[in-house]
Every structure is written in structure tokens, then in C-alpha cells.
Amino acid sequence: QVQLVESGGGLAQPGGSLRLSCVASGIIIRNYAMVWYRQGPGKQRELVANITSSGGMNYADSVTGRFTISRDNAKNSLFLQMNSLKPEDTAVYYCAVDGGWWDYWGQGTQVTVSL
């Protein structure tokens, strides 16, 4: 079965940093675009960042300059480095494999930014 296992979430102070990881199994992600989404309390799902199979990166305006998406195809993994965190970054963060006409999602990991 395809599984995406996320880790690295937790509590951070405003201005702090967290690094999220997503390890895929049951699928080789090398040839696919990968995506980070988030859903804050009482909000709809938001696309945070994506990275194409060739390494091109795109970011939501709300995170550009603060977050960095990356991938390690040898480890079948996706990462999100989050710096200069703000309270509004508080959300459940999800990774996904974008197959075009199909996708797979992780279980989500909670990120809380608070004093």
C-alpha cells in the first residue's frame, strides 16, 4: 500500500523554526510532483508549496521567503523547512504525491506556533 508518513511537527515560538519530513513507501516519488498542504483551525485547506519532479519550486504568498520545500529522491522523502514562524502558520500540515489525475495524502502533522 502507498503510505506517506510525516514527522517534525510540534510547538514553536513565533520567529522559530521547524523542519517537517514526509517519507513515502509503496511508491517511488522520483517522477512525481510533491506538495505540502495545511489546514488551520476553522479554515479551508491551503496549498503551501510544491516541488516538481525536476526540482522546480512554488510557494503560497503567505510563506514565500520563509519556507523552503525540498526533496531527496534517494530517500523517497519530502521536506519543508519552516523559518520565521508566525501564529497564523498554526495548522495541520499534510504531504501529498501529485499524480496528475490521482494523489495520495499523508495523515497530517500538527504545527502550533504560540508563545
PAKE-124135 format. One record per residue (C-alpha): residue number from 1; x, y, z. Coordinates in nm, 3 decimals. Example, Ala and Ser with C-alpha at 12.3 -4.5 7.8 and 13.67 -1.06 7.14 Angstrom:
2
r k=1, c1=1.230, c2=-0.450, c3=0.780
r k=2, c1=1.367, c2=-0.106, c3=0.714
***
This chain:
115
r k=1, c1=0.000, c2=0.000, c3=0.000
r k=2, c1=0.104, c2=0.358, c3=-0.059
r k=3, c1=0.181, c2=0.542, c3=0.263
r k=4, c1=0.314, c2=0.889, c3=0.341
r k=5, c1=0.445, c2=0.922, c3=0.695
r k=6, c1=0.501, c2=1.273, c3=0.827
r k=7, c1=0.709, c2=1.388, c3=1.120
r k=8, c1=0.864, c2=1.701, c3=1.265
r k=9, c1=0.555, c2=1.888, c3=1.375
r k=10, c1=0.520, c2=2.032, c3=1.721
r k=11, c1=0.523, c2=2.355, c3=1.915
r k=12, c1=0.737, c2=2.651, c3=1.813
r k=13, c1=0.759, c2=3.011, c3=1.927
r k=14, c1=0.694, c2=3.299, c3=1.688
r k=15, c1=1.013, c2=3.355, c3=1.494
r k=16, c1=1.123, c2=2.997, c3=1.549
r k=17, c1=1.178, c2=2.713, c3=1.305
r k=18, c1=1.056, c2=2.361, c3=1.238
r k=19, c1=1.150, c2=2.105, c3=0.973
r k=20, c1=0.881, c2=1.869, c3=0.851
r k=21, c1=0.961, c2=1.536, c3=0.687
r k=22, c1=0.747, c2=1.303, c3=0.478
r k=23, c1=0.869, c2=0.954, c3=0.392
r k=24, c1=0.687, c2=0.764, c3=0.119
r k=25, c1=0.653, c2=0.390, c3=0.086
r k=26, c1=0.476, c2=0.177, c3=-0.171
r k=27, c1=0.554, c2=0.433, c3=-0.439
r k=28, c1=0.872, c2=0.575, c3=-0.590
r k=29, c1=0.827, c2=0.951, c3=-0.585
r k=30, c1=1.115, c2=1.042, c3=-0.818
r k=31, c1=0.888, c2=1.102, c3=-1.117
r k=32, c1=0.612, c2=1.292, c3=-0.936
r k=33, c1=0.545, c2=1.641, c3=-0.815
r k=34, c1=0.515, c2=1.662, c3=-0.436
r k=35, c1=0.300, c2=1.901, c3=-0.236
r k=36, c1=0.263, c2=2.038, c3=0.116
r k=37, c1=-0.084, c2=2.149, c3=0.222
r k=38, c1=-0.210, c2=2.285, c3=0.551
r k=39, c1=-0.544, c2=2.341, c3=0.718
r k=40, c1=-0.569, c2=2.583, c3=1.008
r k=41, c1=-0.845, c2=2.578, c3=1.268
r k=42, c1=-1.172, c2=2.686, c3=1.109
r k=43, c1=-1.007, c2=2.733, c3=0.771
r k=44, c1=-1.011, c2=2.556, c3=0.437
r k=45, c1=-0.718, c2=2.359, c3=0.302
r k=46, c1=-0.439, c2=2.575, c3=0.163
r k=47, c1=-0.157, c2=2.482, c3=-0.071
r k=48, c1=0.168, c2=2.576, c3=0.100
r k=49, c1=0.433, c2=2.470, c3=-0.151
r k=50, c1=0.501, c2=2.221, c3=-0.424
r k=51, c1=0.806, c2=2.086, c3=-0.598
r k=52, c1=0.810, c2=1.932, c3=-0.943
r k=53, c1=0.984, c2=1.612, c3=-1.041
r k=54, c1=1.268, c2=1.822, c3=-1.186
r k=55, c1=1.306, c2=2.035, c3=-0.872
r k=56, c1=1.107, c2=2.346, c3=-0.957
r k=57, c1=0.950, c2=2.509, c3=-0.651
r k=58, c1=0.637, c2=2.714, c3=-0.592
r k=59, c1=0.511, c2=2.877, c3=-0.272
r k=60, c1=0.199, c2=3.039, c3=-0.139
r k=61, c1=0.238, c2=3.414, c3=-0.097
r k=62, c1=0.189, c2=3.375, c3=0.277
r k=63, c1=0.502, c2=3.161, c3=0.317
r k=64, c1=0.735, c2=3.273, c3=0.040
r k=65, c1=1.074, c2=3.377, c3=0.174
r k=66, c1=1.017, c2=3.188, c3=0.500
r k=67, c1=0.956, c2=2.827, c3=0.395
r k=68, c1=1.166, c2=2.602, c3=0.172
r k=69, c1=1.043, c2=2.281, c3=0.012
r k=70, c1=1.294, c2=2.015, c3=-0.090
r k=71, c1=1.308, c2=1.650, c3=-0.184
r k=72, c1=1.555, c2=1.365, c3=-0.153
r k=73, c1=1.461, c2=1.108, c3=-0.413
r k=74, c1=1.724, c2=0.862, c3=-0.289
r k=75, c1=1.542, c2=0.859, c3=0.046
r k=76, c1=1.197, c2=0.877, c3=-0.115
r k=77, c1=1.130, c2=1.178, c3=0.106
r k=78, c1=0.992, c2=1.531, c3=0.104
r k=79, c1=1.083, c2=1.811, c3=0.344
r k=80, c1=0.954, c2=2.152, c3=0.447
r k=81, c1=1.188, c2=2.387, c3=0.630
r k=82, c1=0.981, c2=2.649, c3=0.809
r k=83, c1=1.159, c2=2.958, c3=0.940
r k=84, c1=1.036, c2=3.284, c3=1.092
r k=85, c1=0.720, c2=3.111, c3=1.205
r k=86, c1=0.408, c2=3.314, c3=1.276
r k=87, c1=0.099, c2=3.225, c3=1.481
r k=88, c1=-0.102, c2=3.213, c3=1.158
r k=89, c1=0.116, c2=2.921, c3=1.045
r k=90, c1=-0.061, c2=2.708, c3=1.306
r k=91, c1=-0.227, c2=2.424, c3=1.116
r k=92, c1=-0.225, c2=2.056, c3=1.039
r k=93, c1=0.029, c2=2.006, c3=0.762
r k=94, c1=-0.015, c2=1.733, c3=0.501
r k=95, c1=0.217, c2=1.599, c3=0.234
r k=96, c1=0.088, c2=1.458, c3=-0.092
r k=97, c1=0.205, c2=1.289, c3=-0.410
r k=98, c1=0.059, c2=1.457, c3=-0.717
r k=99, c1=-0.002, c2=1.200, c3=-0.989
r k=100, c1=-0.199, c2=1.440, c3=-1.207
r k=101, c1=-0.527, c2=1.252, c3=-1.214
r k=102, c1=-0.470, c2=1.087, c3=-0.875
r k=103, c1=-0.297, c2=1.170, c3=-0.549
r k=104, c1=-0.204, c2=1.022, c3=-0.213
r k=105, c1=-0.207, c2=1.205, c3=0.120
r k=106, c1=-0.029, c2=1.168, c3=0.449
r k=107, c1=-0.202, c2=1.160, c3=0.786
r k=108, c1=-0.103, c2=1.515, c3=0.876
r k=109, c1=0.117, c2=1.657, c3=1.149
r k=110, c1=0.020, c2=1.937, c3=1.385
r k=111, c1=0.223, c2=2.258, c3=1.388
r k=112, c1=0.146, c2=2.507, c3=1.662
r k=113, c1=0.312, c2=2.848, c3=1.679
r k=114, c1=0.250, c2=3.020, c3=2.010
r k=115, c1=0.423, c2=3.199, c3=2.294
***
